[in-house]
């Protein structure tokens, strides 16, 4: 197979310290990659841009929850039962395959198995006895009486299980936006797409909780005329946010707004707009928790269009599941414009039974019961001083009555933009990779913009002269002290050093030469234009601060 | 038990959105905590300060490697065999204990078990049959032919196993500093110290590779007169870096320099210098990989002195282990000042056997063998086009001879400063917590400095007036656009709002009042002095940029 762009990128990435296969000295294992020095800087810059958009511009809260997640959480969320791949083994080759990977497009894995048309890609044997494999890495917490746990398949559940605390922190207002960045895990049966399909990956997720009766967004107005690039599975169209919502192509303002933020983030990070689109999930593609979902897809010469961000309306699915399973009050509250007369189910404690049964706790339990909503659940439980107490049915009765109420509880809906950072990072490399010839040799440039470029400035003494080196090292140190990441390099010809900086995507170089000794000026070289200008040493920091976000 | 400072901090932390117990709605589990909105900001700020020091000032490289780590890596590093706790069960109480936690100080766990003096802390039963429990969380990668793996107990191994790639990236120069921030895991038998002893924690580690013959550091000179706070297990002493190294209290410059960086980091982050010291490990305390270790200890009213940073000289332990296990060339190279005559063991290929045996590969194998060092290993293996090939012993002989050589290979030594971010975060809260009375009520202030405070500026309209609110919201947005994290608050009296900001450690408030409408000025309130000044709206951003790093 001739080298394609993926091979070229990954070879450059390994040679130049962006990406290494993990555990290579022990033979490696599919689905794991390391970020080297340049890859880590690039990844930090991508994540910081994302964080700036969500944490500062969109004013979300950020939280950090553990990667190890209790069984109970993921049972409630549906992942224990639903987060699976249909898998099939070849008894000849002793290989396991994800059915989806080895069938032709057009059929679902279930259909292909049913029609008995699944063949081993290796020996062409007809395969049968497909089975579902859960894709979570499992582990145990503690010894002896240990508890079952998984590595989280998404960061989102940590947000949902804290919703009541976050809602209170946010003064019980909606919309409420919460973000989390961190590792996610997916124990793929046999990942075959390099860095595009990882078993351990970096995610950035936002969960925006809305009143389901009001999926508007305060910032919508300011961006409503911006254009989104949509793909309806037949053709692409550019359409303004406002028109997309009005015509029903996108269900609501909130979804459209977060699609816009996603587009803004990706294009700012350096994705090629011609290799970017949003595609709507067909009904049979939707995850078990989603009611509407748009993927931000990026185009790769090897992989074609691949999902890098999913923007899903998860409705009330997750909060409902955790309320149901944990019996915790995770409702939001909506005030009516004016008091309304509604049917309510009140819990009327029967003190004749409750009193003798709970003794000195009875008074407090009575107060709690009277405040509760009798329509919520058949089994009544109260939490008293941290202890969960089941209330026997003969301790109360439930009476239906009309009451004037000023508001009501409800379960918020969630819009979730979920970003795969590793894929985005790879696509940024592919979209910004350029090849040419210089003096007959292959010349490679990564045209990373200054916001996300790992190294902002190469600092180069023109020749190996101690006077020039001293000045260059001072400039290098001053730039780093000003939080500008540099790369100091004094080895090889100046041409080779520029080439090295071009290849790793460094937008600017500062060169110190003999004129510097005379007039305290240096040369600034721009990677993309290769134009050079001279400025004073004293102006360097401000010059770059203005050009680098 | 009356509330102590830990209880107070943790209550404030939960109420104000710093720290929540994880999985609380499912009953929780010891050793796991969530960072809420303010805790996440604080944690990000601490990590960013650390990163600024190591990545920019000290000019280290950063890498990111997976948390899931192959068995082979941790077998080689010694963690499979050595990363254990001596554990004992009480058959009556059905509880497991880490022996170290339930014996009096002065004895090692092994001694206590041997002397049969370990008692159940609960029922006082004499306990026996202690056993070692490995503290790593284990999991499996893939299905069927799965591979054993663990969640990493430290980020360091990811750096060691990439050393050869990083050394090449750094142009084969030492010292070479590599950092990693991320999750570490330790499946504690029964953690009992809240956020001080976590099963999943955030670490920041630096591995600085040195030529063992030269543990000097270029930055040492610039800080040699700074004072370190040391504790020799009897008394504290303040001593300059230079004197500490000269007198042999600290083994070498490199160790002393990274101790200084650690002290600088912790004090800049807001640790109380009176509650800070370095303590040297006694020989029987050293981890299996360390030859010298200093702990940065912080003092807590509840926990006493606790290790928050360990600065260890790991010598060549880890690289040696991985060279031995993986047979990868992870050596560094040292040029001699002038060529030296040394005894070398050369591999002399026996082409009469090697030729027929390896056929068309024989020529390439011959070239590789001739370049190898015959003293390295008894079994000779070469890597040809990615394939590892064992060379039968009759294919070569090893001859000792004298040769003029210009340099030699060696295994670098490692100095490792390793930081427990969660503990540091807790101690910063404890050291900056102040209580007083105001109008007869308890008044709490967190005196977090502006570098690490989660919210930099509270933005408050004096009263609930639409004109003031509009201006305040504009100021809030402009500050956030300038990357300054704010908290906008218009509910409750201005006194209560200041109190809220004081309690979460916000160093500044901006108040918009009726004078603002007239002269476009606002009040800036300083948390610690409570002094108020008036400045122009147009000056706000610069005012804070100068005061907030």
Boltz contact constraints between the chains, C-beta under 6 A:
constraints:
  - contact:
      token1: [A, 17]
      token2: [B, 169]
      max_distance: 6.0
  - contact:
      token1: [A, 20]
      token2: [B, 165]
      max_distance: 6.0
  - contact:
      token1: [A, 22]
      token2: [B, 66]
      max_distance: 6.0
  - contact:
      token1: [A, 23]
      token2: [B, 70]
      max_distance: 6.0
  - contact:
      token1: [A, 25]
      token2: [B, 161]
      max_distance: 6.0
  - contact:
      token1: [A, 25]
      token2: [B, 326]
      max_distance: 6.0
  - contact:
      token1: [A, 25]
      token2: [B, 328]
      max_distance: 6.0
  - contact:
      token1: [A, 26]
      token2: [B, 70]
      max_distance: 6.0
  - contact:
      token1: [A, 26]
      token2: [B, 72]
      max_distance: 6.0
  - contact:
      token1: [A, 26]
      token2: [B, 326]
      max_distance: 6.0
  - contact:
      token1: [A, 29]
      token2: [B, 141]
      max_distance: 6.0
  - contact:
      token1: [A, 32]
      token2: [B, 66]
      max_distance: 6.0
  - contact:
      token1: [A, 34]
      token2: [B, 65]
      max_distance: 6.0
  - contact:
      token1: [A, 35]
      token2: [B, 64]
      max_distance: 6.0
  - contact:
      token1: [A, 36]
      token2: [B, 63]
      max_distance: 6.0
  - contact:
      token1: [A, 37]
      token2: [B, 61]
      max_distance: 6.0
  - contact:
      token1: [A, 37]
      token2: [B, 169]
      max_distance: 6.0
  - contact:
      token1: [A, 40]
      token2: [B, 62]
      max_distance: 6.0
  - contact:
      token1: [A, 40]
      token2: [B, 63]
      max_distance: 6.0
  - contact:
      token1: [A, 40]
      token2: [B, 64]
      max_distance: 6.0
  - contact:
      token1: [A, 56]
      token2: [B, 480]
      max_distance: 6.0
  - contact:
      token1: [A, 61]
      token2: [B, 37]
      max_distance: 6.0
  - contact:
      token1: [A, 62]
      token2: [B, 40]
      max_distance: 6.0
  - contact:
      token1: [A, 63]
      token2: [B, 36]
      max_distance: 6.0
  - contact:
      token1: [A, 63]
      token2: [B, 40]
      max_distance: 6.0
  - contact:
      token1: [A, 64]
      token2: [B, 35]
      max_distance: 6.0
  - contact:
      token1: [A, 64]
      token2: [B, 40]
      max_distance: 6.0
  - contact:
      token1: [A, 65]
      token2: [B, 34]
      max_distance: 6.0
  - contact:
      token1: [A, 66]
      token2: [B, 22]
      max_distance: 6.0
  - contact:
      token1: [A, 66]
      token2: [B, 32]
      max_distance: 6.0
  - contact:
      token1: [A, 66]
      token2: [B, 200]
      max_distance: 6.0
  - contact:
      token1: [A, 68]
      token2: [B, 200]
      max_distance: 6.0
  - contact:
      token1: [A, 70]
      token2: [B, 23]
      max_distance: 6.0
  - contact:
      token1: [A, 70]
      token2: [B, 26]
      max_distance: 6.0
  - contact:
      token1: [A, 72]
      token2: [B, 26]
      max_distance: 6.0
  - contact:
      token1: [A, 96]
      token2: [B, 143]
      max_distance: 6.0
  - contact:
      token1: [A, 96]
      token2: [B, 144]
      max_distance: 6.0
  - contact:
      token1: [A, 133]
      token2: [B, 143]
      max_distance: 6.0
  - contact:
      token1: [A, 137]
      token2: [B, 139]
      max_distance: 6.0
  - contact:
      token1: [A, 139]
      token2: [B, 137]
      max_distance: 6.0
  - contact:
      token1: [A, 139]
      token2: [B, 139]
      max_distance: 6.0
  - contact:
      token1: [A, 141]
      token2: [B, 29]
      max_distance: 6.0
  - contact:
      token1: [A, 143]
      token2: [B, 96]
      max_distance: 6.0
  - contact:
      token1: [A, 143]
      token2: [B, 133]
      max_distance: 6.0
  - contact:
      token1: [A, 143]
      token2: [B, 189]
      max_distance: 6.0
  - contact:
      token1: [A, 144]
      token2: [B, 96]
      max_distance: 6.0
  - contact:
      token1: [A, 161]
      token2: [B, 25]
      max_distance: 6.0
  - contact:
      token1: [A, 165]
      token2: [B, 20]
      max_distance: 6.0
  - contact:
      token1: [A, 169]
      token2: [B, 17]
      max_distance: 6.0
  - contact:
      token1: [A, 169]
      token2: [B, 37]
      max_distance: 6.0
  - contact:
      token1: [A, 189]
      token2: [B, 143]
      max_distance: 6.0
  - contact:
      token1: [A, 200]
      token2: [B, 66]
      max_distance: 6.0
  - contact:
      token1: [A, 200]
      token2: [B, 68]
      max_distance: 6.0
  - contact:
      token1: [A, 326]
      token2: [B, 25]
      max_distance: 6.0
  - contact:
      token1: [A, 326]
      token2: [B, 26]
      max_distance: 6.0
  - contact:
      token1: [A, 328]
      token2: [B, 25]
      max_distance: 6.0
  - contact:
      token1: [A, 480]
      token2: [B, 56]
      max_distance: 6.0
